[in-house]
Amino acid sequence: MPDITLANVTVDCTGSAKDLAAFYAELLGRDLNPGASEFFATAGDSPTLMFIRVPDRTPGKNSVHLDLHTDDIAAGVERAVALGARHVGDFDEYGAAWATLADPEGNLFDIGRPSKD
């Protein structure tokens, strides 16, 4: 059986791919690729966050979202909101705590604590 590795997390966007990639690059301390444009941009590697401008987003809830970890959820939420995110809600379920946010284009992502397992 071949090894399969995660190469990219791809996010469709209707606005500038460069602007959305810059949001995540700043939030996660990653580099924005030098060739970033309004149509295509990437941020960091392992895995690479890839942003592609599309004419229409898939309607409804996004089926893929980022789970980001930090030891200080409140500070992580505050930083994301300062960069342009919207705080959607806080959750404490299944032995985990996290906050759900929406990026500047409305894509949902979570900021939570890493598991202590």
Buried (B, 14 or more C-beta within 10 A) or exposed (E): EEEEEEEEBEBBBEEBBBBBBBBBBBBEEBEBBEEBEEEBBBBBEEEBBBBBBEEEBEEEEBEEBBEBEBEEBEEBBEBBEEBBBEBBEBEEEEEEEBBBBBBBBEBBBBBBBEEEE
